[in-house]
């Protein structure tokens, strides 16, 4: 499914655990189709990350078994920015989370992966560090 929104419009529908009263239409479409392959294209600061994050939080809180997420940010700068923005929401719902950076031993990496259900990293860190 392709969701493309050049000028975000507000949806009349709500998303559970979403931090705003109503999401944008593209965020709601993402939420309702989250179990399919989705290409989400929308302007900067229109809530693409929130679309993903709150879909995960909803699925996590309603799961009958433990689920995990590996979120890859394309650059280290974006990695830290996104993690800073996500941390409070993940903490509010008691979701164990961490940021993977370079320099971990294999045992430390395994510990981080085992103990955390939401892990954020960048492809270069995963590729060159492990």
N, CA, C and O atoms as a printed pandas DataFrame, in Angstrom:
     atom_number atom_name residue_name chain_id  residue_number  x_coord  y_coord  z_coord
0              1         N          UNK        A               1    0.844   -1.175    0.000
1              2        CA          UNK        A               1    0.000    0.000    0.000
2              3         C          UNK        A               1    0.886    1.234    0.000
3              4         O          UNK        A               1    1.911    1.268    0.681
4              5         N          UNK        A               2    0.502    2.225   -0.746
5              6        CA          UNK        A               2    1.250    3.474   -0.796
6              7         C          UNK        A               2    0.370    4.574   -0.220
7              8         O          UNK        A               2   -0.755    4.789   -0.672
8              9         N          UNK        A               3    0.891    5.258    0.774
9             10        CA          UNK        A               3    0.180    6.386    1.375
10            11         C          UNK        A               3    1.001    7.628    1.075
11            12         O          UNK        A               3    2.126    7.764    1.556
12            13         N          UNK        A               4    0.447    8.527    0.287
13            14        CA          UNK        A               4    1.162    9.750   -0.084
14            15         C          UNK        A               4    0.281   10.936    0.269
15            16         O          UNK        A               4   -0.872   11.018   -0.153
16            17         N          UNK        A               5    0.829   11.833    1.031
17            18        CA          UNK        A               5    0.058   12.991    1.473
18            19         C          UNK        A               5    0.954   14.213    1.359
19            20         O          UNK        A               5    1.941   14.317    2.088
20            21         N          UNK        A               6    0.636   15.140    0.464
21            22        CA          UNK        A               6    1.479   16.329    0.317
22            23         C          UNK        A               6    1.083   17.425    1.308
23            24         O          UNK        A               6    1.945   18.151    1.803
24            25         N          UNK        A               7   -0.194   17.548    1.595
25            26        CA          UNK        A               7   -0.665   18.495    2.597
26            27         C          UNK        A               7   -1.527   17.711    3.583
27            28         O          UNK        A               7   -2.670   17.381    3.265
28            29         N          UNK        A               8   -1.012   17.409    4.756
29            30        CA          UNK        A               8   -1.746   16.547    5.692
30            31         C          UNK        A               8   -3.112   17.114    6.094
31            32         O          UNK        A               8   -3.252   18.297    6.406
32            33         N          UNK        A               9   -4.092   16.243    6.076
33            34        CA          UNK        A               9   -5.439   16.580    6.522
34            35         C          UNK        A               9   -5.721   15.811    7.802
35            36         O          UNK        A               9   -5.152   14.742    8.025
36            37         N          UNK        A              10   -6.584   16.342    8.630
37            38        CA          UNK        A              10   -6.923   15.681    9.887
38            39         C          UNK        A              10   -7.923   14.554    9.630
39            40         O          UNK        A              10   -8.820   14.674    8.796
40            41         N          UNK        A              11   -7.746   13.473   10.358
41            42        CA          UNK        A              11   -8.673   12.351   10.289
42            43         C          UNK        A              11   -9.791   12.560   11.304
43            44         O          UNK        A              11   -9.610   13.260   12.300
44            45         N          UNK        A              12  -10.919   11.967   11.053
45            46        CA          UNK        A              12  -12.026   12.017   12.011
46            47         C          UNK        A              12  -11.961   10.837   12.967
47            48         O          UNK        A              12  -12.756   10.749   13.903
48            49         N          UNK        A              13  -11.019    9.931   12.737
49            50        CA          UNK        A              13  -10.880    8.723   13.546
50            51         C          UNK        A              13   -9.737    8.871   14.539
51            52         O          UNK        A              13   -8.813    9.656   14.327
52            53         N          UNK        A              14   -9.809    8.116   15.614
53            54        CA          UNK        A              14   -8.768    8.161   16.640
54            55         C          UNK        A              14   -7.894    6.916   16.574
55            56         O          UNK        A              14   -8.303    5.878   16.053
56            57         N          UNK        A              15   -6.688    7.035   17.110
57            58        CA          UNK        A              15   -5.752    5.925   17.236
58            59         C          UNK        A              15   -5.505    5.708   18.729
59            60         O          UNK        A              15   -5.171    6.660   19.435
60            61         N          UNK        A              16   -5.660    4.477   19.225
61            62        CA          UNK        A              16   -5.398    4.238   20.651
62            63         C          UNK        A              16   -3.972    4.630   21.033
63            64         O          UNK        A              16   -3.027    4.383   20.284
64            65         N          UNK        A              17   -3.830    5.238   22.200
65            66        CA          UNK        A              17   -2.541    5.660   22.777
66            67         C          UNK        A              17   -1.878    6.798   22.016
67            68         O          UNK        A              17   -0.776    7.211   22.378
68            69         N          UNK        A              18   -2.511    7.313   20.981
69            70        CA          UNK        A              18   -1.942    8.411   20.202
70            71         C          UNK        A              18   -1.938    9.668   21.068
71            72         O          UNK        A              18   -2.911    9.914   21.780
72            73         N          UNK        A              19   -0.869   10.475   21.030
73            74        CA          UNK        A              19   -0.748   11.608   21.958
74            75         C          UNK        A              19   -1.616   12.826   21.609
75            76         O          UNK        A              19   -1.686   13.777   22.389
76            77         N          UNK        A              20   -2.268   12.804   20.460
77            78        CA          UNK        A              20   -3.109   13.927   20.043
78            79         C          UNK        A              20   -4.548   13.431   19.907
79            80         O          UNK        A              20   -4.786   12.235   19.737
80            81         N          UNK        A              21   -5.487   14.344   19.981
81            82        CA          UNK        A              21   -6.893   13.950   19.885
82            83         C          UNK        A              21   -7.196   13.219   18.581
83            84         O          UNK        A              21   -7.853   12.178   18.578
84            85         N          UNK        A              22   -6.712   13.775   17.482
85            86        CA          UNK        A              22   -6.955   13.165   16.173
86            87         C          UNK        A              22   -5.667   13.147   15.370
87            88         O          UNK        A              22   -4.920   14.126   15.374
88            89         N          UNK        A              23   -5.400   12.048   14.681
89            90        CA          UNK        A              23   -4.210   11.988   13.830
90            91         C          UNK        A              23   -4.478   12.614   12.467
91            92         O          UNK        A              23   -5.618   12.927   12.125
92            93         N          UNK        A              24   -3.409   12.790   11.697
93            94        CA          UNK        A              24   -3.568   13.154   10.298
94            95         C          UNK        A              24   -4.124   11.937    9.554
95            96         O          UNK        A              24   -4.007   10.807   10.026
96            97         N          UNK        A              25   -4.718   12.174    8.407
97            98        CA          UNK        A              25   -5.292   11.084    7.613
98            99         C          UNK        A              25   -4.245   10.029    7.271
99           100         O          UNK        A              25   -4.528    8.834    7.356
100          101         N          UNK        A              26   -3.031   10.455    6.884
101          102        CA          UNK        A              26   -2.003    9.478    6.513
102          103         C          UNK        A              26   -1.573    8.647    7.721
103          104         O          UNK        A              26   -1.210    7.481    7.567
104          105         N          UNK        A              27   -1.607    9.228    8.915
105          106        CA          UNK        A              27   -1.265    8.471   10.115
106          107         C          UNK        A              27   -2.326    7.416   10.396
107          108         O          UNK        A              27   -1.995    6.290   10.769
108          109         N          UNK        A              28   -3.598    7.766   10.222
109          110        CA          UNK        A              28   -4.659    6.796   10.458
110          111         C          UNK        A              28   -4.629    5.678    9.408
111          112         O          UNK        A              28   -4.843    4.512    9.739
112          113         N          UNK        A              29   -4.366    6.029    8.152
113          114        CA          UNK        A              29   -4.253    5.007    7.104
114          115         C          UNK        A              29   -3.107    4.047    7.423
115          116         O          UNK        A              29   -3.239    2.834    7.264
116          117         N          UNK        A              30   -1.991    4.601    7.871
117          118        CA          UNK        A              30   -0.863    3.758    8.256
118          119         C          UNK        A              30   -1.285    2.812    9.375
119          120         O          UNK        A              30   -1.020    1.612    9.310
120          121         N          UNK        A              31   -1.939    3.348   10.398
121          122        CA          UNK        A              31   -2.365    2.544   11.545
122          123         C          UNK        A              31   -3.295    1.406   11.119
123          124         O          UNK        A              31   -3.132    0.273   11.572
124          125         N          UNK        A              32   -4.257    1.696   10.263
125          126        CA          UNK        A              32   -5.229    0.668    9.876
126          127         C          UNK        A              32   -4.633   -0.381    8.941
127          128         O          UNK        A              32   -5.175   -1.482    8.832
128          129         N          UNK        A              33   -3.538   -0.066    8.269
129          130        CA          UNK        A              33   -2.892   -1.015    7.360
130          131         C          UNK        A              33   -1.516   -1.450    7.855
131          132         O          UNK        A              33   -0.693   -1.907    7.062
132          133         N          UNK        A              34   -1.261   -1.317    9.131
133          134        CA          UNK        A              34    0.084   -1.533    9.672
134          135         C          UNK        A              34    0.605   -2.961    9.536
135          136         O          UNK        A              34    1.811   -3.175    9.666
136          137         N          UNK        A              35   -0.236   -3.921    9.284
137          138        CA          UNK        A              35    0.216   -5.299    9.139
138          139         C          UNK        A              35    0.507   -5.668    7.689
139          140         O          UNK        A              35    0.670   -6.842    7.357
140          141         N          UNK        A              36    0.570   -4.662    6.838
141          142        CA          UNK        A              36    0.879   -4.860    5.424
142          143         C          UNK        A              36    2.149   -4.085    5.089
143          144         O          UNK        A              36    2.637   -3.298    5.899
144          145         N          UNK        A              37    2.676   -4.315    3.894
145          146        CA          UNK        A              37    3.816   -3.517    3.432
146          147         C          UNK        A              37    3.310   -2.127    3.097
147          148         O          UNK        A              37    2.335   -1.970    2.361
148          149         N          UNK        A              38    3.982   -1.111    3.645
149          150        CA          UNK        A              38    3.529    0.265    3.469
150          151         C          UNK        A              38    4.706    1.153    3.083
151          152         O          UNK        A              38    5.788    1.053    3.661
152          153         N          UNK        A              39    4.489    2.000    2.123
153          154        CA          UNK        A              39    5.428    3.063    1.782
154          155         C          UNK        A              39    4.734    4.358    2.168
155          156         O          UNK        A              39    3.731    4.734    1.562
156          157         N          UNK        A              40    5.262    5.037    3.169
157          158        CA          UNK        A              40    4.641    6.252    3.686
158          159         C          UNK        A              40    5.468    7.448    3.249
159          160         O          UNK        A              40    6.630    7.583    3.634
160          161         N          UNK        A              41    4.866    8.315    2.445
161          162        CA          UNK        A              41    5.541    9.507    1.942
162          163         C          UNK        A              41    4.742   10.713    2.375
163          164         O          UNK        A              41    3.565   10.848    2.038
164          165         N          UNK        A              42    5.388   11.593    3.127
165          166        CA          UNK        A              42    4.702   12.756    3.672
166          167         C          UNK        A              42    5.749   13.825    3.974
167          168         O          UNK        A              42    6.923   13.499    4.149
168          169         N          UNK        A              43    5.345   15.100    4.039
169          170        CA          UNK        A              43    6.317   16.173    4.291
170          171         C          UNK        A              43    7.035   16.028    5.638
171          172         O          UNK        A              43    6.573   15.334    6.545
172          173         N          UNK        A              44    8.163   16.700    5.730
173          174        CA          UNK        A              44    8.924   16.738    6.974
174          175         C          UNK        A              44    8.037   17.250    8.103
175          176         O          UNK        A              44    7.249   18.177    7.915
176          177         N          UNK        A              45    8.174   16.643    9.267
177          178        CA          UNK        A              45    7.439   17.013   10.483
178          179         C          UNK        A              45    5.926   16.823   10.366
179          180         O          UNK        A              45    5.156   17.545   10.999
180          181         N          UNK        A              46    5.509   15.860    9.564
181          182        CA          UNK        A              46    4.072   15.594    9.436
182          183         C          UNK        A              46    3.648   14.358   10.220
183          184         O          UNK        A              46    2.492   13.943   10.143
184          185         N          UNK        A              47    4.578   13.765   10.978
185          186        CA          UNK        A              47    4.198   12.673   11.863
186          187         C          UNK        A              47    4.419   11.270   11.337
187          188         O          UNK        A              47    3.728   10.343   11.759
188          189         N          UNK        A              48    5.374   11.089   10.418
189          190        CA          UNK        A              48    5.647    9.739    9.910
190          191         C          UNK        A              48    6.131    8.829   11.031
191          192         O          UNK        A              48    5.683    7.687   11.138
192          193         N          UNK        A              49    7.040    9.321   11.865
193          194        CA          UNK        A              49    7.566    8.516   12.960
194          195         C          UNK        A              49    6.468    8.193   13.972
195          196         O          UNK        A              49    6.397    7.068   14.467
196          197         N          UNK        A              50    5.620    9.157   14.280
197          198        CA          UNK        A              50    4.498    8.891   15.191
198          199         C          UNK        A              50    3.571    7.829   14.622
199          200         O          UNK        A              50    3.033    7.013   15.370
200          201         N          UNK        A              51    3.375    7.828   13.304
201          202        CA          UNK        A              51    2.536    6.798   12.675
202          203         C          UNK        A              51    3.048    5.418   13.044
203          204         O          UNK        A              51    2.289    4.544   13.463
204          205         N          UNK        A              52    4.326    5.245   12.881
205          206        CA          UNK        A              52    4.942    3.963   13.188
206          207         C          UNK        A              52    4.962    3.685   14.692
207          208         O          UNK        A              52    4.551    2.615   15.140
208          209         N          UNK        A              53    5.441    4.652   15.458
209          210        CA          UNK        A              53    5.649    4.448   16.893
210          211         C          UNK        A              53    4.366    4.069   17.614
211          212         O          UNK        A              53    4.360    3.125   18.404
212          213         N          UNK        A              54    3.293    4.778   17.360
213          214        CA          UNK        A              54    2.064    4.505   18.100
214          215         C          UNK        A              54    1.335    3.277   17.575
215          216         O          UNK        A              54    0.520    2.696   18.292
216          217         N          UNK        A              55    1.607    2.872   16.352
217          218        CA          UNK        A              55    1.121    1.574   15.883
218          219         C          UNK        A              55    1.841    0.470   16.643
219          220         O          UNK        A              55    1.219   -0.504   17.069
220          221         N          UNK        A              56    3.165    0.621   16.817
221          222        CA          UNK        A              56    3.926   -0.362   17.591
222          223         C          UNK        A              56    3.452   -0.392   19.039
223          224         O          UNK        A              56    3.220   -1.468   19.590
224          225         N          UNK        A              57    3.305    0.776   19.660
225          226        CA          UNK        A              57    2.875    0.828   21.063
226          227         C          UNK        A              57    1.523    0.138   21.231
227          228         O          UNK        A              57    1.336   -0.624   22.179
228          229         N          UNK        A              58    0.594    0.390   20.338
229          230        CA          UNK        A              58   -0.716   -0.256   20.411
230          231         C          UNK        A              58   -0.589   -1.778   20.291
231          232         O          UNK        A              58   -1.174   -2.523   21.078
232          233         N          UNK        A              59    0.175   -2.223   19.307
233          234        CA          UNK        A              59    0.359   -3.666   19.132
234          235         C          UNK        A              59    1.087   -4.278   20.330
235          236         O          UNK        A              59    0.744   -5.375   20.770
236          237         N          UNK        A              60    2.074   -3.583   20.848
237          238        CA          UNK        A              60    2.851   -4.073   21.995
238          239         C          UNK        A              60    1.953   -4.253   23.223
239          240         O          UNK        A              60    2.003   -5.285   23.892
240          241         N          UNK        A              61    1.139   -3.249   23.506
241          242        CA          UNK        A              61    0.298   -3.292   24.698
242          243         C          UNK        A              61   -0.849   -4.292   24.572
243          244         O          UNK        A              61   -1.405   -4.726   25.581
244          245         N          UNK        A              62   -1.201   -4.654   23.356
245          246        CA          UNK        A              62   -2.287   -5.611   23.144
246          247         C          UNK        A              62   -1.803   -7.008   22.758
247          248         O          UNK        A              62   -2.614   -7.895   22.493
248          249         N          UNK        A              63   -0.496   -7.205   22.724
249          250        CA          UNK        A              63    0.060   -8.499   22.307
250          251         C          UNK        A              63   -0.125   -9.550   23.406
251          252         O          UNK        A              63   -0.092   -9.253   24.600
252          253         N          UNK        A              64   -0.318  -10.767   22.957
253          254        CA          UNK        A              64   -0.441  -11.891   23.890
254          255         C          UNK        A              64    0.908  -12.543   24.148
255          256         O          UNK        A              64    1.029  -13.419   25.005
256          257         N          UNK        A              65    1.908  -12.118   23.413
257          258        CA          UNK        A              65    3.271  -12.598   23.618
258          259         C          UNK        A              65    4.216  -11.421   23.428
259          260         O          UNK        A              65    3.812  -10.370   22.930
260          261         N          UNK        A              66    5.441  -11.590   23.816
261          262        CA          UNK        A              66    6.428  -10.516   23.729
262          263         C          UNK        A              66    6.769  -10.230   22.272
263          264         O          UNK        A              66    7.084  -11.142   21.508
264          265         N          UNK        A              67    6.703   -8.964   21.898
265          266        CA          UNK        A              67    7.115   -8.558   20.559
266          267         C          UNK        A              67    8.255   -7.553   20.679
267          268         O          UNK        A              67    8.390   -6.853   21.683
268          269         N          UNK        A              68    9.059   -7.501   19.642
269          270        CA          UNK        A              68   10.206   -6.601   19.630
270          271         C          UNK        A              68   10.197   -5.789   18.345
271          272         O          UNK        A              68    9.575   -6.160   17.349
272          273         N          UNK        A              69   10.908   -4.666   18.401
273          274        CA          UNK        A              69   11.019   -3.807   17.236
274          275         C          UNK        A              69   12.461   -3.324   17.105
275          276         O          UNK        A              69   13.066   -2.875   18.078
276          277         N          UNK        A              70   12.997   -3.421   15.903
277          278        CA          UNK        A              70   14.286   -2.825   15.581
278          279         C          UNK        A              70   14.000   -1.682   14.619
279          280         O          UNK        A              70   13.629   -1.905   13.466
280          281         N          UNK        A              71   14.176   -0.459   15.101
281          282        CA          UNK        A              71   13.913    0.745   14.317
282          283         C          UNK        A              71   15.243    1.257   13.786
283          284         O          UNK        A              71   16.144    1.567   14.565
284          285         N          UNK        A              72   15.372    1.347   12.474
285          286        CA          UNK        A              72   16.611    1.824   11.865
286          287         C          UNK        A              72   16.420    3.237   11.339
287          288         O          UNK        A              72   15.549    3.497   10.510
288          289         N          UNK        A              73   17.246    4.137   11.834
289          290        CA          UNK        A              73   17.272    5.516   11.341
290          291         C          UNK        A              73   18.437    5.613   10.354
291          292         O          UNK        A              73   19.493    5.034   10.607
292          293         N          UNK        A              74   18.276    6.324    9.246
293          294        CA          UNK        A              74   19.302    6.324    8.210
294          295         C          UNK        A              74   20.630    6.983    8.601
295          296         O          UNK        A              74   21.667    6.641    8.033
296          297         N          UNK        A              75   20.620    7.912    9.552
297          298        CA          UNK        A              75   21.867    8.568    9.957
298          299         C          UNK        A              75   21.963    8.587   11.479
299          300         O          UNK        A              75   20.956    8.477   12.177
300          301         N          UNK        A              76   23.175    8.726   11.978
301          302        CA          UNK        A              76   23.375    8.775   13.430
302          303         C          UNK        A              76   22.737   10.021   14.043
303          304         O          UNK        A              76   22.222    9.971   15.161
304          305         N          UNK        A              77   22.768   11.124   13.323
305          306        CA          UNK        A              77   22.147   12.355   13.818
306          307         C          UNK        A              77   20.642   12.156   13.989
307          308         O          UNK        A              77   20.077   12.519   15.021
308          309         N          UNK        A              78   20.003   11.585   12.985
309          310        CA          UNK        A              78   18.578   11.304   13.070
310          311         C          UNK        A              78   18.296   10.249   14.137
311          312         O          UNK        A              78   17.274   10.309   14.820
312          313         N          UNK        A              79   19.182    9.307   14.273
313          314        CA          UNK        A              79   19.061    8.262   15.298
314          315         C          UNK        A              79   18.896    8.875   16.683
315          316         O          UNK        A              79   17.977    8.513   17.418
316          317         N          UNK        A              80   19.769    9.785   17.038
317          318        CA          UNK        A              80   19.722   10.414   18.366
318          319         C          UNK        A              80   18.502   11.326   18.507
319          320         O          UNK        A              80   17.877   11.367   19.566
320          321         N          UNK        A              81   18.171   12.040   17.465
321          322        CA          UNK        A              81   17.002   12.911   17.498
322          323         C          UNK        A              81   15.721   12.091   17.678
323          324         O          UNK        A              81   14.879   12.427   18.511
324          325         N          UNK        A              82   15.576   11.024   16.901
325          326        CA          UNK        A              82   14.384   10.180   16.992
326          327         C          UNK        A              82   14.295    9.504   18.356
327          328         O          UNK        A              82   13.220    9.434   18.950
328          329         N          UNK        A              83   15.424    9.009   18.849
329          330        CA          UNK        A              83   15.416    8.323   20.145
330          331         C          UNK        A              83   14.990    9.278   21.255
331          332         O          UNK        A              83   14.224    8.907   22.144
332          333         N          UNK        A              84   15.485   10.489   21.197
333          334        CA          UNK        A              84   15.115   11.498   22.193
334          335         C          UNK        A              84   13.602   11.761   22.160
335          336         O          UNK        A              84   12.968   11.905   23.205
336          337         N          UNK        A              85   13.039   11.821   20.965
337          338        CA          UNK        A              85   11.606   12.058   20.825
338          339         C          UNK        A              85   10.762   10.849   21.245
339          340         O          UNK        A              85    9.652   11.019   21.749
340          341         N          UNK        A              86   11.270    9.652   21.046
341          342        CA          UNK        A              86   10.515    8.435   21.335
342          343         C          UNK        A              86   10.585    7.998   22.796
343          344         O          UNK        A              86    9.658    7.363   23.300
344          345         N          UNK        A              87   11.663    8.330   23.468
345          346        CA          UNK        A              87   11.918    7.818   24.812
346          347         C          UNK        A              87   10.778    8.060   25.785
347          348         O          UNK        A              87   10.387    7.143   26.507
348          349         N          UNK        A              88   10.240    9.255   25.823
349          350        CA          UNK        A              88    9.174    9.547   26.788
350          351         C          UNK        A              88    7.930    8.701   26.532
351          352         O          UNK        A              88    7.321    8.189   27.472
352          353         N          UNK        A              89    7.555    8.554   25.267
353          354        CA          UNK        A              89    6.368    7.757   24.943
354          355         C          UNK        A              89    6.586    6.290   25.305
355          356         O          UNK        A              89    5.683    5.644   25.836
356          357         N          UNK        A              90    7.760    5.764   25.026
357          358        CA          UNK        A              90    8.051    4.370   25.374
358          359         C          UNK        A              90    8.075    4.182   26.889
359          360         O          UNK        A              90    7.567    3.186   27.404
360          361         N          UNK        A              91    8.662    5.137   27.594
361          362        CA          UNK        A              91    8.704    5.075   29.066
362          363         C          UNK        A              91    7.309    5.183   29.664
363          364         O          UNK        A              91    7.002    4.493   30.635
364          365         N          UNK        A              92    6.464    6.034   29.102
365          366        CA          UNK        A              92    5.099    6.195   29.598
366          367         C          UNK        A              92    4.329    4.878   29.595
367          368         O          UNK        A              92    3.427    4.678   30.409
368          369         N          UNK        A              93    4.689    3.981   28.676
369          370        CA          UNK        A              93    3.996    2.696   28.549
370          371         C          UNK        A              93    4.853    1.529   29.050
371          372         O          UNK        A              93    4.551    0.367   28.775
372          373         N          UNK        A              94    5.917    1.845   29.784
373          374        CA          UNK        A              94    6.805    0.818   30.369
374          375         C          UNK        A              94    7.351   -0.160   29.330
375          376         O          UNK        A              94    7.417   -1.364   29.580
376          377         N          UNK        A              95    7.734    0.349   28.190
377          378        CA          UNK        A              95    8.321   -0.480   27.142
378          379         C          UNK        A              95    9.837   -0.363   27.245
379          380         O          UNK        A              95   10.384    0.723   27.054
380          381         N          UNK        A              96   10.527   -1.469   27.544
381          382        CA          UNK        A              96   11.993   -1.416   27.639
382          383         C          UNK        A              96   12.598   -1.043   26.282
383          384         O          UNK        A              96   12.266   -1.643   25.260
384          385         N          UNK        A              97   13.482   -0.053   26.285
385          386        CA          UNK        A              97   14.042    0.452   25.035
386          387         C          UNK        A              97   15.499    0.858   25.220
387          388         O          UNK        A              97   15.949    1.147   26.329
388          389         N          UNK        A              98   16.220    0.871   24.107
389          390        CA          UNK        A              98   17.620    1.282   24.129
390          391         C          UNK        A              98   18.039    1.776   22.753
391          392         O          UNK        A              98   17.369    1.548   21.746
392          393         N          UNK        A              99   19.155    2.451   22.753
393          394        CA          UNK        A              99   19.785    2.880   21.504
394          395         C          UNK        A              99   21.058    2.062   21.353
395          396         O          UNK        A              99   21.853    1.984   22.289
396          397         N          UNK        A             100   21.264    1.454   20.197
397          398        CA          UNK        A             100   22.484    0.688   19.943
398          399         C          UNK        A             100   23.490    1.580   19.258
399          400         O          UNK        A             100   23.227    2.164   18.207
400          401         N          UNK        A             101   24.637    1.670   19.873
401          402        CA          UNK        A             101   25.730    2.427   19.276
402          403         C          UNK        A             101   26.925    1.503   19.159
403          404         O          UNK        A             101   26.882    0.381   19.665
404          405         N          UNK        A             102   27.976    1.937   18.513
405          406        CA          UNK        A             102   29.140    1.080   18.327
406          407         C          UNK        A             102   29.927    0.943   19.625
407          408         O          UNK        A             102   29.796    1.755   20.541
408          409         N          UNK        A             103   30.738   -0.093   19.681
409          410        CA          UNK        A             103   31.625   -0.281   20.816
410          411         C          UNK        A             103   31.195   -1.340   21.808
411          412         O          UNK        A             103   31.880   -1.549   22.809
412          413         N          UNK        A             104   30.082   -2.016   21.566
413          414        CA          UNK        A             104   29.647   -3.070   22.472
414          415         C          UNK        A             104   30.369   -4.368   22.157
415          416         O          UNK        A             104   30.659   -4.668   20.999
416          417         N          UNK        A             105   30.654   -5.130   23.196
417          418        CA          UNK        A             105   31.132   -6.495   22.980
418          419         C          UNK        A             105   29.925   -7.322   22.546
419          420         O          UNK        A             105   28.790   -6.859   22.649
420          421         N          UNK        A             106   30.158   -8.530   22.065
421          422        CA          UNK        A             106   29.045   -9.377   21.648
422          423         C          UNK        A             106   28.124   -9.665   22.832
423          424         O          UNK        A             106   26.904   -9.690   22.673
424          425         N          UNK        A             107   28.696   -9.881   24.015
425          426        CA          UNK        A             107   27.882  -10.150   25.213
426          427         C          UNK        A             107   27.023   -8.938   25.581
427          428         O          UNK        A             107   25.860   -9.096   25.953
428          429         N          UNK        A             108   27.584   -7.738   25.481
429          430        CA          UNK        A             108   26.813   -6.523   25.775
430          431         C          UNK        A             108   25.695   -6.329   24.754
431          432         O          UNK        A             108   24.577   -5.955   25.107
432          433         N          UNK        A             109   26.009   -6.587   23.485
433          434        CA          UNK        A             109   24.999   -6.482   22.440
434          435         C          UNK        A             109   23.852   -7.455   22.708
435          436         O          UNK        A             109   22.684   -7.075   22.634
436          437         N          UNK        A             110   24.181   -8.700   23.017
437          438        CA          UNK        A             110   23.160   -9.703   23.305
438          439         C          UNK        A             110   22.297   -9.276   24.488
439          440         O          UNK        A             110   21.078   -9.444   24.462
440          441         N          UNK        A             111   22.925   -8.726   25.519
441          442        CA          UNK        A             111   22.190   -8.261   26.697
442          443         C          UNK        A             111   21.197   -7.152   26.321
443          444         O          UNK        A             111   20.047   -7.175   26.762
444          445         N          UNK        A             112   21.633   -6.192   25.516
445          446        CA          UNK        A             112   20.752   -5.114   25.070
446          447         C          UNK        A             112   19.579   -5.658   24.248
447          448         O          UNK        A             112   18.437   -5.231   24.424
448          449         N          UNK        A             113   19.869   -6.593   23.358
449          450        CA          UNK        A             113   18.816   -7.161   22.514
450          451         C          UNK        A             113   17.839   -7.996   23.340
451          452         O          UNK        A             113   16.638   -7.997   23.068
452          453         N          UNK        A             114   18.343   -8.697   24.336
453          454        CA          UNK        A             114   17.494   -9.556   25.167
454          455         C          UNK        A             114   16.600   -8.745   26.102
455          456         O          UNK        A             114   15.428   -9.076   26.280
456          457         N          UNK        A             115   17.139   -7.693   26.695
457          458        CA          UNK        A             115   16.419   -6.948   27.726
458          459         C          UNK        A             115   15.477   -5.879   27.182
459          460         O          UNK        A             115   14.589   -5.428   27.905
460          461         N          UNK        A             116   15.641   -5.471   25.955
461          462        CA          UNK        A             116   14.857   -4.354   25.414
462          463         C          UNK        A             116   13.937   -4.824   24.293
463          464         O          UNK        A             116   14.306   -5.662   23.470
464          465         N          UNK        A             117   12.741   -4.267   24.283
465          466        CA          UNK        A             117   11.773   -4.646   23.264
466          467         C          UNK        A             117   11.699   -3.637   22.125
467          468         O          UNK        A             117   11.180   -3.952   21.054
468          469         N          UNK        A             118   12.208   -2.438   22.341
469          470        CA          UNK        A             118   12.287   -1.430   21.286
470          471         C          UNK        A             118   13.748   -0.998   21.195
471          472         O          UNK        A             118   14.309   -0.442   22.139
472          473         N          UNK        A             119   14.345   -1.264   20.044
473          474        CA          UNK        A             119   15.767   -0.987   19.848
474          475         C          UNK        A             119   15.893   -0.079   18.637
475          476         O          UNK        A             119   15.320   -0.350   17.582
476          477         N          UNK        A             120   16.646    0.995   18.798
477          478        CA          UNK        A             120   16.863    1.919   17.687
478          479         C          UNK        A             120   18.354    1.958   17.377
479          480         O          UNK        A             120   19.189    2.008   18.280
480          481         N          UNK        A             121   18.672    1.935   16.096
481          482        CA          UNK        A             121   20.058    1.973   15.666
482          483         C          UNK        A             121   20.089    2.521   14.244
483          484         O          UNK        A             121   19.060    2.924   13.701
484          485         N          UNK        A             122   21.267    2.532   13.652
485          486        CA          UNK        A             122   21.395    2.926   12.249
486          487         C          UNK        A             122   22.055    1.774   11.500
487          488         O          UNK        A             122   22.788    0.990   12.104
488          489         N          UNK        A             123   21.814    1.659   10.217
489          490        CA          UNK        A             123   22.397    0.545    9.460
490          491         C          UNK        A             123   23.908    0.481    9.542
491          492         O          UNK        A             123   24.475   -0.608    9.631
492          493         N          UNK        A             124   24.581    1.640    9.512
493          494        CA          UNK        A             124   26.046    1.612    9.565
494          495         C          UNK        A             124   26.550    1.075   10.893
495          496         O          UNK        A             124   27.570    0.385   10.922
496          497         N          UNK        A             125   25.880    1.365   11.975
497          498        CA          UNK        A             125   26.302    0.845   13.279
498          499         C          UNK        A             125   26.156   -0.677   13.304
499          500         O          UNK        A             125   27.058   -1.383   13.756
500          501         N          UNK        A             126   25.032   -1.174   12.824
501          502        CA          UNK        A             126   24.825   -2.630   12.800
502          503         C          UNK        A             126   25.775   -3.320   11.850
503          504         O          UNK        A             126   26.309   -4.383   12.169
504          505         N          UNK        A             127   25.994   -2.734   10.690
505          506        CA          UNK        A             127   26.828   -3.379    9.677
506          507         C          UNK        A             127   28.315   -3.382   10.059
507          508         O          UNK        A             127   28.984   -4.408    9.938
508          509         N          UNK        A             128   28.825   -2.246   10.513
509          510        CA          UNK        A             128   30.259   -2.145   10.758
510          511         C          UNK        A             128   30.682   -2.559   12.169
511          512         O          UNK        A             128   31.859   -2.833   12.403
512          513         N          UNK        A             129   29.757   -2.606   13.090
513          514        CA          UNK        A             129   30.128   -2.916   14.474
514          515         C          UNK        A             129   30.016   -4.385   14.812
515          516         O          UNK        A             129   30.697   -4.859   15.722
516          517         N          UNK        A             130   29.177   -5.115   14.106
517          518        CA          UNK        A             130   28.922   -6.488   14.519
518          519         C          UNK        A             130   29.107   -7.393   13.361
519          520         O          UNK        A             130   28.940   -8.606   13.492
